[in-house]
Amino acid sequence: MGVNPAVKGTLVTFLVGITELNIDTVEIVGIKKVKSSPSYPDVIPKQMVVKAEKRNVESREVDFLVKFCPPEIVIVEASIDLENILDEHVFDIKRSLIVECRAILREYHCDPFFDEEYSVYCVSDYHGDPEDIISEYKESIAGLLKTERIPLDEEEINATLKFNLKYSKDDITIVEWDGAFVFDPRGEFASNIELFEIANLQLLKLRILEHELEERLEKAARLLQKDTLKKKPWLNSRKIRHSLREIIRIRTESIQEFAATERHINLIGDWYSARLFGLMAKKFHLEAWKANINKTLDALEDIYSMIAENFSMSFSAAMDIVMTLGWFILLVGYFLLFFLEVLQKR
């Protein structure tokens, strides 16, 4: 990134985390949607304010907002006004904001291994078509979106900037995996930021579910070992039944959640909110995540079916041995009784 003329803007960086705490909230956040969109209750999760405060970061005053989405989602949002949002120093500011947001997540006992970070570059101080600004500063904009300091290739820049959505003649939103640029002369950024947070929330849930399924695959692999099946067969039988129930539960909940998301998107149709969320879902590869999770669930069901079959065979063999041993003991007992009768008669 080179030196750019000043482009004023606001940097909004947020982290989405998972907590097990029961968090007290102040109020429900109602996002006013300026862009035309239908009323769709329960489609977008309600965000409730937990805390708002100011902190000094990089010798600058930053606004922090902590929000809660029941039952377990915490969102920490940091925003700072910048005289030049295209300045190279913005990389360092963003990194410092992420560090501070992550520290706040720890205050709410969020899982340190699972969170999603995202940055939104909001620009409103301009006139005319924002594509003129983008064309002039496309190298810097693409670099910020990809968090990449080195000069990018022209094809990479164009590929980055093509993921955009326009609503009116004088606004545009560019979406990337790591961040988004939102140009709106009216300064109406809240509804877009809310959708970015929901998309990151969906991605985080999919990541956590995939991790849980990978752990279950490892457990299944251990159960397949012959020595494990021979030890404590009754206990292993309970483990197998419990694991199968858990897999069925996870698959059922996943199908319900995936179907609900699709239903909600269909409900709001071609409206701006749905199209922007669809753009985010495509950039985050949410469908690929879902497909991979379904494949893992299929593999788990197959593995536990093999385990159940293996265990059944092992258990049947063990029962045959027990029954044979029982008959042997019974025969020995009969011989002893016969021998005692003979002795008594003498």
DRENLUM-467051 format. One line per 10 residues: for each residue x, y, z of N, C-alpha, C. Coordinates in pm, whole numbers, always signed. Each point is the difference from the previous one (the first is absolute). Example, Ala and Ser with C-alpha at 12.3 -4.5 7.8 and 13.67 -1.06 7.14 Angstrom:
2
+1319/-569/+780/-89/+119/+0/+90/+120/+0 | -35/+105/-72/+82/+119/+6/-77/+109/+73 .
This chain:
346
+83/-119/+0/-83/+119/+0/+87/+124/+0 | -30/+92/-86/+75/+125/-4/-68/+106/+84 | +49/+123/-14/-59/+111/+74/-122/+49/-76 | -116/+8/+69/-125/+38/-64/-49/+133/+56 | -67/+81/-83/-68/+118/+52/-100/-45/+106 | -31/+88/+94/-85/-37/+113/-141/-35/-46 | -47/-116/+45/-138/-44/-19/-55/-29/+139 | -84/+88/+49/-52/-18/+135/-92/-121/+6 | +0/-65/+116/-89/-115/+17/+2/-50/+144 | -79/-101/+25/-8/-64/+131/+35/-147/-15 .
+93/-45/+83/+37/-141/+2/-78/-69/+111 | -76/-102/-37/-75/-79/+98/+55/-143/-4 | +58/-43/+110/+54/-136/+10/-77/-74/+108 | -40/-123/-30/-75/-75/+101/+47/-144/+7 | -22/-60/+116/+28/-142/+23/-128/-67/+49 | -24/-121/-48/-114/-80/+43/+54/-120/+77 | -50/-21/+122/+47/-110/+83/-114/-77/+63 | +36/-113/+65/-98/-88/+64/+26/+0/+150 | -107/+17/+79/+13/-3/+145/-104/-93/+60 | +27/-47/+123/-97/-79/+74/-62/+81/+113 .
+37/+128/+9/-52/+85/+106/-144/+41/-28 | -75/+24/+105/-133/+59/-12/+17/+151/+16 | -2/+72/-111/+39/+142/-1/-121/+90/+17 | +13/+97/+91/-104/+101/+18/+11/+103/-112 | -113/+40/-55/+0/+95/-111/-78/+125/+38 | +30/+108/-71/-61/+128/+28/-124/+22/-85 | +12/-24/-130/-111/+26/-91/+20/-77/-129 | -109/-18/-72/+9/-62/-132/+35/+106/-102 | +98/-34/-87/+42/+93/-103/-95/-11/-118 | -67/+110/-33/-87/+2/-117/+68/+76/-112 .
+40/-71/-105/+71/+62/-111/-101/+59/-98 | +8/+129/-22/-88/+67/-96/+54/-23/-140 | -82/-59/-85/+40/-32/-136/-49/+107/-96 | +94/+76/-55/-36/+106/-94/-32/-59/-136 | +80/-100/-42/-24/-66/-128/-128/-82/+10 | -76/-3/-109/-129/-67/+0/+18/-148/+29 | -74/-49/+99/+3/-142/+33/-128/-33/+75 | -44/-127/-9/-126/-38/+63/+17/-18/+150 | -112/-18/+69/+4/-35/+141/+19/-151/+10 | +108/-44/+64/+22/-143/+12/+40/-34/+143 .
-101/-7/+92/+29/-31/+139/+64/-138/+14 | +95/-10/+94/+69/-124/+34/+95/-49/-109 | +16/+75/-109/+97/-40/-101/+140/+41/+45 | +14/+124/+41/+128/+50/+50/+0/-8/+152 | +97/-69/+61/+3/-11/+147/+5/+138/+66 | -71/+12/+112/-1/+125/+75/+133/+20/+71 | +55/+120/-14/+124/+35/+68/-34/+92/+118 | +51/-36/+117/-30/+77/+121/+127/+62/+56 | -9/+125/+40/+117/+72/+50/+36/-48/+140 | +127/-33/+18/+51/-37/+132/+75/+117/+62 .
+84/+65/-82/+82/+108/+54/+51/+88/-114 | +7/+130/+27/+62/+95/-94/+102/+81/+78 | +120/+14/-55/+106/+73/+70/+102/+54/-100 | +85/+89/+49/+110/+55/-79/+132/-48/+58 | +94/-34/-86/+134/-42/+42/+102/+66/-90 | +120/+18/+53/+110/+56/-80/+78/-113/-65 | +10/+6/-131/+76/-98/-78/+87/+77/-98 | +130/-29/+1/+93/+71/-89/-10/+151/+21 | -14/+40/+127/-12/+142/+37/-121/+68/-64 | -102/-79/-32/-122/+53/-58/-119/-49/+82 .
-104/+80/+4/-120/-39/+72/-88/-86/-92 | -35/-117/+49/-77/-96/-79/-128/-36/+75 | -110/-7/-74/-129/-43/+56/-12/-151/-8 | -34/-63/+114/-20/-144/+4/-143/-30/+41 | -59/-97/-68/-137/-41/+28/-2/-152/+12 | -53/-48/+113/-13/-144/+21/-147/-36/-15 | -27/-97/-90/-138/-43/-25/-13/-150/+23 | -123/-42/+26/-27/-140/+31/-114/-49/-86 | +22/-116/-65/-106/-67/-77/-30/-133/+70 | -115/-10/+69/-31/-124/+72/+1/-121/-95 .
+44/-118/+46/+31/-26/+140/+149/+8/+37 | +92/+19/-99/+142/-17/+35/+96/+91/-77 | -49/+90/-82/+87/+78/-87/+30/+137/+61 | +129/+35/+5/+45/+132/+43/+68/+69/-118 | -37/+125/-24/+62/+80/-106/+63/+123/+62 | +129/+17/-24/+71/+120/+47/+34/+84/-122 | -50/+122/+1/+11/+88/-117/+80/+126/+37 | +104/+30/-76/+82/+120/+23/-9/+91/-122 | -19/+130/+24/-9/+94/-113/+83/+124/+30 | +68/+48/-105/+86/+117/+13/-7/+83/-127 .
-12/+131/+15/+0/+91/-115/+144/+30/-41 | +26/-4/-131/+135/+20/-52/+0/+112/-104 | +103/+81/+6/+14/+107/-98/+32/-55/-138 | +73/-113/-2/+31/-64/-128/-11/-151/+18 | -111/-54/-43/-26/-143/+21/+84/-87/-94 | +68/+62/-99/+85/-75/-93/+147/+4/+38 | +31/+63/+112/+139/+12/+43/+55/-137/+41 | +127/-22/-25/+62/-129/+31/-4/-30/+150 | -3/+104/+82/-2/-19/+145/-130/-66/+46 | -101/-4/-87/-128/-62/+35/+20/-149/+30 .
+97/-66/-66/+31/-140/+30/+29/-18/+148 | +86/+88/+54/+39/-10/+141/-117/+32/+93 | -80/+99/-39/-116/+36/+82/-97/-117/+7 | -24/-62/-115/-94/-113/-4/+51/-115/+88 | +128/-29/-9/+56/-108/+81/-15/+31/+148 | +22/+123/+39/-13/+39/+141/-146/-11/+46 | -94/+35/-87/-142/-10/+34/-39/-147/+19 | +52/-87/-84/-31/-142/+13/+54/-56/+131 | +122/+41/+36/+59/-45/+127/-87/+44/+117 | -46/+125/-3/-83/+52/+109/-137/-69/+3 .
-58/-23/-118/-129/-71/-6/+13/-141/+56 | +111/-66/-32/+20/-137/+50/+18/+0/+152 | +64/+103/+52/+14/+12/+146/-137/+15/+66 | -90/+75/-63/-135/+17/+54/-77/-131/-8 | +18/-76/-108/-65/-131/-10/+42/-90/+115 | +128/+8/+40/+47/-83/+111/-71/+37/+130 | -38/+128/+14/-71/+43/+121/-134/-72/+13 | -55/-43/-113/-128/-71/+0/+19/-151/-16 | +123/-46/+30/+33/-142/+1/-30/-68/-134 | +26/+71/-108/-22/-58/-132/+112/-99/-33 .
-34/-100/-78/+96/-102/-41/+115/+67/-76 | +124/-8/+51/+113/+69/-66/+39/-61/-134 | -47/-121/-27/+39/-69/-123/-100/+23/-113 | -115/+58/+32/-102/+18/-102/-58/+141/+6 | +38/+81/-96/-65/+130/-21/+19/+38/-146 | -79/+95/-44/+12/+51/-137/+20/+150/+5 | +100/+49/-75/+26/+144/-4/-32/+55/-139 | -42/+125/-2/-37/+62/-127/+13/+151/+14 | +35/+68/-109/+16/+146/+1/-82/+62/-112 | -66/+110/+33/-83/+71/-97/+52/+142/-13 .
+36/+40/-122/+51/+134/-28/-116/+84/-55 | -47/+92/+81/-120/+79/-34/+40/+139/-49 | -45/+36/-120/+33/+129/-59/-130/+72/-37 | -15/+124/+50/-121/+78/-30/+31/+142/-48 | +123/+44/+20/+38/+139/-33/+43/+9/-147 | -97/-9/-91/+30/+11/-143/-126/+42/-74 | +17/+36/-126/-113/+38/-87/+13/-76/-131 | -113/-32/-61/+3/-66/-130/+8/-150/+12 | +51/-62/-106/+7/-146/-8/+123/-51/+74 | -19/-88/+102/+117/-51/+75/+93/-85/-85 .
-48/-49/-113/+88/-81/-85/+116/+82/-55 | -16/+133/-6/+112/+85/-40/+111/-5/+106 | -39/+2/+127/+98/-10/+109/+65/-138/-3 | -80/-102/-20/+54/-137/-2/+99/-17/-114 | -33/+53/-117/+89/-10/-115/+133/+70/+26 | -5/+113/+70/+122/+77/+27/+87/-65/+105 | -62/-63/+100/+75/-56/+112/-17/-151/+12 | -20/-67/-111/-33/-142/+5/+111/-85/+62 | +128/+37/-22/+110/-78/+59/-7/+4/+152 | -23/+120/+55/-6/+15/+145/-123/-70/+58 .
-114/+13/-67/-123/-61/+49/+12/-153/+0 | +51/-56/-109/+17/-145/-7/+100/-48/+104 | +106/+76/+22/+100/-37/+101/-60/-4/+140 | -82/+100/+34/-64/+2/+131/-99/-115/+15 | -76/-27/-106/-98/-108/+8/+67/-136/+22 | +118/-18/-58/+71/-127/+14/+103/+3/+112 | +10/+114/+71/+101/+17/+106/+138/-34/-57 | +31/+57/-112/+124/-30/-71/+74/+130/-29 | +122/+13/+54/+78/+123/-18/+73/+4/-133 | +37/-117/-53/+77/+0/-124/-91/+35/-118 .
+56/+59/-108/-82/+35/-117/-62/-125/-63 | -128/+8/-28/-70/-114/-58/+1/+7/-152 | -10/-117/-63/-10/-8/-145/-132/+60/-47 | -1/+54/-120/-119/+64/-55/-120/-96/-4 | +26/-125/-39/-109/-98/-5/-57/-28/+138 | +88/-6/+100/-44/-24/+137/-83/+118/+51 | +41/+119/-34/-74/+120/+39/-140/-1/-61 | -7/-28/-129/-130/-1/-68/-91/-111/+52 | +60/-117/+31/-77/-112/+53/-57/+34/+138 | +77/+77/+77/-45/+41/+133/-115/+99/-8 .
+13/+97/-88/-98/+109/-6/-130/-40/-71 | +0/-113/-70/-121/-36/-75/-111/-55/+91 | +36/-40/+123/-102/-46/+94/-65/+120/+66 | -90/+64/-72/-62/+123/+51/-149/+0/-27 | -67/+91/+70/-144/+13/-13/-38/+147/+9 | -76/+47/-98/-49/+137/-2/-150/+1/+26 | -46/+103/+71/-144/+16/+23/-50/+127/-68 | +71/+110/+23/-33/+126/-66/+120/+43/-85 | -16/+110/-71/+107/+46/-89/+125/+45/+75 | -17/+39/+126/+113/+59/+70/+48/-84/+118 .
-34/-130/+4/+56/-86/+106/+51/-130/-61 | +83/-71/+74/+52/-130/-43/+62/-69/+121 | -11/-132/+3/+62/-82/+105/+86/-105/-66 | +126/-7/+40/+94/-100/-52/+29/-99/+112 | -15/-128/-29/+12/-105/+102/+122/-87/-26 | +75/-26/+106/+114/-91/-7/-3/-89/+123 | +82/-105/+0/+4/-96/+111/+35/+69/+132 | +93/+93/-4/+54/+59/+122/-63/+136/+35 | -74/+60/-93/-57/+132/+28/-86/+48/-116 | -58/+118/+19/-88/+58/-103/+18/+150/-3 .
-17/+60/-118/-5/+144/-17/-145/+38/-29 | -52/+95/+77/-137/+46/-20/+2/+150/-28 | -42/+39/-120/-11/+141/-38/-148/+39/+5 | -33/+96/+85/-138/+47/+11/+3/+147/+42 | -38/+92/-89/+9/+143/+33/-92/+41/+116 | -101/-83/+29/-90/+30/+111/+51/-54/+133 | +109/-76/-5/+59/-54/+123/-83/-108/+67 | -83/-69/-79/-86/-105/+56/+73/-135/-11 | +76/-34/+102/+82/-120/-4/-50/-111/+93 | -87/+33/+95/-36/-94/+107/-60/-130/-52 .
-93/+9/-97/-66/-122/-48/+98/-91/-73 | +94/+59/-76/+102/-81/-67/+89/-70/+102 | +43/+74/+101/+88/-57/+102/-71/-114/+72 | -129/+17/+27/-77/-106/+64/+2/-127/-84 | -18/+13/-131/+2/-117/-87/+139/-64/-5 | +105/+83/+2/+136/-54/+4/+20/-82/+128 | -54/+49/+111/+14/-71/+127/-77/-132/-3 | -119/-1/-60/-78/-123/-9/+71/-103/-87 | +60/+44/-111/+73/-93/-87/+119/-60/+73 | +72/+82/+75/+114/-51/+79/-47/-93/+110 .
-116/+28/+57/-59/-87/+101/-28/-138/-60 | -58/-3/-120/-28/-126/-68/+129/-78/-26 | +103/+71/-46/+128/-65/-28/+59/-58/+127 | -8/+74/+111/+54/-48/+127/-71/-127/+45 | -133/-4/-11/-76/-118/+39/+40/-121/-84 | +21/+22/-129/+41/-111/-87/+140/-50/+35 | +90/+92/+33/+136/-40/+40/-4/-84/+127 | -79/+42/+98/-9/-71/+127/-61/-138/-21 | -105/-7/-82/-65/-129/-27/+96/-95/-70 | +76/+51/-96/+96/-86/-70/+106/-52/+97 .
+47/+86/+92/+100/-41/+99/-57/-110/+89 | -125/+17/+43/-65/-101/+85/-11/-134/-73 | -34/+5/-128/-12/-124/-77/+135/-66/-21 | +105/+78/-18/+134/-57/-15/+43/-73/+128 | -35/+57/+115/+31/-66/+128/-77/-132/+10 | -123/-1/-46/-79/-123/+4/+58/-106/-94 | +55/+44/-113/+65/-95/-90/+120/-66/+67 | +76/+79/+74/+116/-55/+72/-45/-101/+105 | -109/+30/+73/-53/-94/+100/-47/-128/-67 | -64/+16/-115/-49/-117/-73/+116/-88/-44 .
+109/+64/-44/+118/-76/-43/+58/-80/+116 | -3/+60/+121/+51/-72/+117/-92/-117/+36 | -131/+19/-15/-95/-108/+30/+14/-118/-96 | +47/+28/-122/+15/-106/-99/+116/-94/+32 | +89/+44/+88/+112/-86/+37/-53/-123/+73 | +50/-118/-33/-52/-124/+56/+15/-5/+152 | +113/+47/+51/+24/-6/+144/-103/+83/+75 | -38/+113/-59/-98/+88/+66/-136/-68/+7 | -39/-71/-105/-130/-65/-1/-6/-119/+96 | +115/-65/+25/+1/-115/+89/-8/+39/+146 .
+50/+119/+33/+0/+45/+139/-136/+62/+34 | -55/-42/+115/-126/+54/+50/-107/+6/-109 | -44/-114/-53/-96/+0/-110/-131/+70/+33 | -50/-14/+124/-126/+67/+33/+16/+151/-4 | +116/+49/+50/+27/+144/-3/+10/+49/-144 | +71/-76/-85/+13/+38/-140/-135/+1/-71 | -87/-94/+38/-134/-2/-58/-75/+129/+31 | +10/+49/+122/-65/+126/+37/+61/+116/-77 | +133/+0/-14/+68/+107/-75/-46/+4/-145 | -12/-117/-60/-42/-7/-141/-141/+54/-16 .
-92/-46/+89/-139/+47/-8/-9/+151/+22 | +78/+50/+99/-1/+144/+28/+55/+79/-119 | +109/-49/-60/+61/+69/-114/-94/+4/-119 | -69/-112/-25/-96/-2/-111/-113/+99/+22 | -48/+9/+125/-105/+97/+31/+50/+142/-21 | +125/+28/+39/+58/+133/-16/+15/+36/-147 | +42/-96/-81/+16/+26/-144/-135/+31/-63 | -102/-77/+38/-134/+25/-52/-48/+139/+44 | +29/+37/+125/-40/+132/+49/+70/+111/-78 | +131/-13/-19/+77/+102/-72/-51/+13/-143 .
-22/-114/-66/-49/+5/-139/-138/+67/-5 | -87/-34/+93/-134/+59/+2/+7/+151/+20 | +81/+43/+99/+12/+143/+27/+64/+73/-118 | +100/-64/-64/+66/+63/-114/-97/+17/-116 | -77/-106/-27/-97/+9/-109/-102/+110/+29 | -47/+8/+125/-97/+102/+37/+58/+140/-18 | +125/+20/+46/+61/+133/-8/+29/+38/-145 | +55/-95/-78/+30/+30/-140/-129/+31/-77 | -105/-81/+29/-128/+22/-68/-60/+134/+40 | +15/+37/+128/-55/+128/+47/+71/+116/-68 .
+133/-11/-15/+75/+107/-67/-47/+16/-143 | -14/-113/-71/-47/+6/-139/-142/+59/-7 | -84/-41/+95/-137/+50/+1/-5/+150/+24 | +87/+47/+90/+5/+143/+30/+49/+80/-121 | +101/-55/-68/+51/+69/-119/-107/+5/-108 | -73/-112/-15/-110/-1/-99/-110/+96/+40 | -21/+15/+131/-104/+88/+49/+25/+145/-39 | +128/+42/+12/+29/+140/-30/+43/+19/-146 | +6/-115/-73/+9/+4/-146/+114/+83/-56 | -34/+88/-97/+100/+78/-72/+24/+137/+62 .
-46/+21/+120/+23/+128/+65/+149/+19/+26 | +36/+124/+24/+142/+35/+17/+64/-84/+110 | -68/-16/+114/+56/-76/+112/+34/-142/-41 | -90/-65/-73/+22/-138/-41/+115/-9/-99 | +8/+94/-92/+106/-4/-102/+137/+24/+64 | +5/+91/+98/+127/+25/+68/+42/-121/+82 | -97/-61/+71/+33/-119/+79/+43/-114/-93 | -65/-12/-116/+39/-102/-97/+142/+21/-51 | +38/+126/-19/+136/+32/-43/+101/-40/+108 | -34/+28/+126/+86/-39/+111/+11/-153/+8 .
-113/-68/-12/+0/-146/+9/+88/-62/-110 | -4/+59/-119/+83/-48/-110/+148/+24/+29 | +32/+117/+53/+139/+33/+30/+54/-86/+114 | -86/-32/+97/+41/-83/+114/-7/-149/-31 | -53/-36/-120/-13/-141/-40/-86/-77/+100 | -108/+60/+47/-85/-64/+101/-61/-130/-53 | -36/-4/-128/-57/-123/-56/+102/-113/+0 | +127/+33/-26/+104/-102/+1/+21/-54/+142 | -6/+90/+99/+10/-43/+140/-114/-97/+33 | -122/+37/-40/-116/-85/+30/+14/-137/-69 .
+45/+1/-125/+17/-126/-74/+104/-89/+69 | +109/+60/+46/+105/-76/+67/-51/-59/+131 | -80/+79/+74/-57/-49/+126/-93/-117/-26 | -82/+8/-104/-90/-111/-33/+77/-125/-38 | +112/+16/-72/+84/-114/-35/+60/-64/+126 | +43/+85/+94/+58/-51/+125/-105/-75/+81 | -123/+53/+3/-110/-69/+69/-29/-135/-64 | +2/-5/-133/-19/-127/-71/+109/-100/+38 | +124/+48/+3/+113/-86/+34/-14/-52/+144 | -43/+87/+91/-18/-41/+139/-107/-108/+13 .
-110/+18/-71/-107/-99/+6/+50/-135/-53 | +77/+3/-110/+54/-124/-56/+96/-67/+99 | +86/+81/+62/+99/-55/+93/-69/-63/+120 | -98/+70/+57/-68/-55/+117/-86/-120/-35 | -46/-8/-123/-71/-120/-44/+97/-119/-2 | +124/+25/-50/+101/-105/+0/+39/-38/+142 | +10/+101/+87/+34/-27/+141/-108/-86/+64 | -127/+38/-24/-112/-76/+57/+1/-144/-50 | +28/-17/-131/+5/-134/-57/+117/-79/+58 | +117/+66/+9/+119/-63/+56/-25/-38/+145 .
-61/+94/+74/-26/-25/+141/-99/-114/+17 | -102/-3/-88/-101/-105/+7/+63/-137/-22 | +92/-7/-99/+68/-125/-28/+88/-41/+117 | +73/+98/+55/+89/-28/+113/-81/-44/+121 | -114/+68/+21/-83/-32/+114/-63/-139/-15 | -42/-32/-123/-58/-132/-26/+103/-110/+24 | +123/+24/-45/+107/-98/+21/+25/-19/+149 | -1/+112/+74/+23/-7/+145/-113/-78/+68 | -125/+24/-45/-113/-70/+59/+7/-150/-31 | +47/-37/-121/+17/-141/-33/+98/-67/+94 .
+110/+73/+30/+100/-54/+91/-58/-17/+140 | -77/+101/+44/-62/-6/+133/-97/-117/+8 | -81/-17/-107/-98/-109/+2/+70/-136/-1 | +106/-12/-79/+76/-126/-4/+60/-30/+136 | +56/+106/+63/+59/-18/+133/-108/-38/+101 | -119/+61/-16/-110/-33/+91/-42/-145/-11 | -13/-49/-125/-35/-140/-20/+108/-92/+57 | +125/+38/-15/+110/-82/+53/-8/-10/+152 | -27/+116/+65/-12/+2/+146/-119/-84/+44 | -110/+10/-76/-119/-78/+32/+28/-149/-9 .
+70/-41/-106/+35/-143/-16/+90/-48/+112 | +98/+82/+38/+88/-35/+112/-81/-19/+127 | -100/+90/+19/-86/-11/+119/-78/-130/+1 | -55/-38/-117/-73/-126/-8/+90/-119/+33 | +123/+2/-54/+94/-109/+28/+32/-7/+149 | +14/+118/+66/+28/+2/+142/-116/-58/+80 | -122/+37/-36/-118/-52/+68/-10/-152/-17 | +25/-46/-126/-3/-144/-27/+104/-72/+82 | +120/+58/+11/+108/-60/+76/-34/-7/+148 | -65/+105/+54/-39/+4/+141/-106/-104/+29 .
-98/-18/-92/-104/-102/+16/+59/-138/+7 | +96/-27/-86/+67/-129/-3/+69/-30/+132 | +69/+105/+53/+72/-15/+127/-97/-27/+114 | -117/+68/+1/-98/-19/+107/-58/-142/-1 | -24/-55/-119/-55/-134/-11/+97/-105/+52 | +129/+28/-10/+99/-94/+51/+6/+8/+152 .
